[in-house]
Amino acid sequence: MEIERKYLLKQLPSNLDSYASKKIAQGYLCTSPVVRVRRSNDSYYMTYKGAGLMVREEYNLPLTKEAYDHLVQKIDGRLIEKTRYLIPLDGGLTAELDVFEGDLAPLTLVEVEFDSVDAANEFTAPDWFGEDVTESGKYHNSYLSRLENS
């Protein structure tokens, strides 16, 4: 089960390069239900995500590079490319800050994952977070992957 909140940003942290980061490329074989293939640095996955906004089922299956390379040729829509920065927050949480590249630039989104719905509902975002867009499906990567949204 994935429980996360998603935000636009007011401003990028000034010391962004000091945080761990991943180069991500992902595309969608299907958006209803969501079936995604992703390269994250040198790791490869296929992910199924159920319906929902803040809370939804999520299953990750490891892929080989060869399987990813084969499947990514079959995606519908755009291949999303982004850099994800992992920024520690109070309470042992991590802000996953995505800086999108290509035709989705200069979009930036930040997500925080939680162990429970109560923890997600009690979360107070840091000042550098912007508008809470958790309940807006138009900021799901599966929606952003659709070429007609460009």
Secondary structure, DSSP 8 states (H G I E B T S, - for coil): -EEEEEEEESS--TTGGGSEEEEEEEEEEEETTEEEEEEETTEEEEEEE-S-SSEE-EEEEE--HHHHHHHHTT-EEEEEEEEEEEEE-GGG-EEEEEEE-GGGTT-EEEEEE-SSHHHHHH----TTEEEE-TT-GGGSHHHHT-GGG-
